């Protein structure tokens, strides 16, 4: 019975196709040796642990400041790597498929174009997930090792100075809080969601772009301009209180309506500084990221559906 | 499609704005970078900071600040810490360190090593300490729930080497007591904070009754609060409240022995730099010296206590 139903109408057909295309895209990207950057991250994470960078701190802290440095370096590198990978990998996919003629093979079959785009995006997201997971594990391991060293040194120092029990416990609790833990995973999740949004934007650009380079450059520009989206939105909402011209206000409105608000994902800094992102707030951030991803993927489909291939 | 994208953009404004407010309310989003900060960190760092990596830029600037510290370029160091704390306003370490560099390191440099003429040296010393205090107070405004910043301010305001650079001693001790009180209000504050509040309060003229009530409350809480300073102050404050008190007998009772009482009171008597009140201490010392058989010629009361820190002398005026 199912044999007579068009492939696109079959129950679960979309999902299976998207998963198949996604797995293929992931394999394709893995073969391009994009994971080699992980070696660079490993060097960075390990170096941030073992290089004793100059810090202004008293002997009683026993090197605790380095924990913040490790988090800062690691999450910073994760943000940069994930955004660059999201843009570059997505920018590469469609041109590569055209060059290899894979695109014609796929679209010659009863594969809706939205399935193709969603599958390709899924491949990139899978790549981002695996990369971030590897970086997260490495960061957590380095942080765990260093936290154990610092805790040991602080215990020895406190015993030598005869600190009271509550002072020792307070110091150790603070050091443990600066070490690895669930709050840090909230920041990693925010890094992933931001990179996922960037991948969907790169997908949209690549549907009308003429080259990989164009997609990459424009994608990275959008990333930086996206951090001003909230400012543009506020500018528009202030309603020309400071006597701004109509053209400037319209431009700010256009910017606010088209670009995503990347500042929302800057919670990473707060986590490095010791804040905890509540689960409900993290959930809202993930939903916000999901909205952007779906929106830009649908926009990509509208353009790609009209494209002559 | 463009219309659809704009419509979707208008739709998402309905949740983007509340989400931004929620994140700001939960202090998960940093305040906006002002133009001054953007100019100070330069174009590249601005781009990185705007890209959501403020703490990374702050880490780099902190390394640069360490170099400025070793080169003793205090003005540049202060500016760097202004920038660092603009980028990472909730990291206590930067507030503590920035204040410490100004109030302690720069001030000591101007006090001891500077090649400036005495008057300018003195002014630089005074300005550094005041700048260190102001920086710490700014840190507290940004992190009102951080007890360690309040305690750091209390510590600075009770430092006998810093008080002459600030306003009069009474104001300093009153402000320190208030700082320690705010620190003690935080649930994770350590026990020493309330004792420090007492130490500051006991030195504020006119608030000794308040200090006595606090000293009695702390003493009643148990042995962990029975530090030599607290016991001495309890004796002093009781003696002030009741001048007829037999301070020698009371001191022995508080310290649990003549020798312990004598050693602690001798130490308290010589802490003149810290401006602790000494009501009844001389009488107590005389009484215990008699019990211990210490001849009058060897009395601690015969040797002159150290003089308080005097900027006029230090700067050769």
Interface residues (C-beta under 8 A of the other chain):
Chain A: X53 X54 X55 X56 X57 X65 X68 X69 X72 X73 X75 X76 X79 X80 X83 X164 X166 X167 X170 X194 X223 X224 X227 X228 X230 X231 X233 X237 X254 X256 X257 X258 X261 X262 X263 X264 X265 X266 X267 X268 X269 X270 X272 X273 X274 X275 X277 X278 X281 X284 X285 X288 X291 X292 X295 X298 X299 X302 X303
Chain B: X1 X4 X5 X6 X8 X9 X10 X12 X13 X15 X16 X17 X19 X20 X22 X23 X26 X27 X28 X29 X30 X32 X47 X50 X51 X52 X53 X54 X55 X56 X58 X59 X62 X63 X65 X66 X67 X69 X70 X88 X90 X91 X93 X97 X100 X101 X188 X190 X191 X192 X224
